[in-house]
Amino acid sequence: MDSLVNKMKCAVCGSTKYTNEEKSQSKRIDKQLKRWQKEEERIVKLLLLGIGESGKSTITKQMRIIHIGDFTDSERSEKVPDIRRNVKDAILHLVHNPIHYAERRSNWHNGHSCEFFYTCAVDTQTIRKVLEGCKTLIIRKVLEKWGM
């Protein structure tokens, strides 16, 4: 009963008797909080504003590679579908806007291949086949356009 009264007094007045273990744990927590605070102070936070496709993610990834290091294997494997989609989009851009690169698509002999590629699922094998088929034709058309 007497210890209960002492605890009640300590709780009311705000002073508490801590054990050595509790004190050492409190010190460890305080040290960890100070370490985290120092780490947080070193971090530079940057707000990147811009319209879609303006390069915000690219800058972020480049800064990460330069200042933190390369990506892990799992992070790389997560990006494979994005890379494949980007390759497909680039090919589609070249195929559907050939006037900028060679001559009009209506004169191309690969119209069916382009339509197939436009509707197909993206996989490595398909990309390789289309690239091999289109590469020489596109290069030839561009060279012809520039008179080479």
Residue pairs with C-beta under 8 A, 6 or more apart in sequence:
10 16
10 17
18 26
48 56
48 59
48 60
49 56
50 56
64 71
65 71
71 79
81 122
84 122
84 123
84 124
84 127
85 122
87 122
87 127
88 117
88 122
88 127
91 117
91 127
91 130
91 131
91 134
92 117
92 118
94 101
94 134
94 138
95 105
95 110
95 114
95 117
95 118
95 134
96 105
96 114
96 118
98 104
98 105
98 108
98 138
98 141
99 105
101 138
101 141
101 142
101 145
102 138
102 141
102 142
102 144
102 145
103 141
103 144
103 145
105 111
105 114
108 114
108 137
108 141
109 137
110 133
110 134
110 137
113 130
113 133
113 134
117 126
117 130
120 126
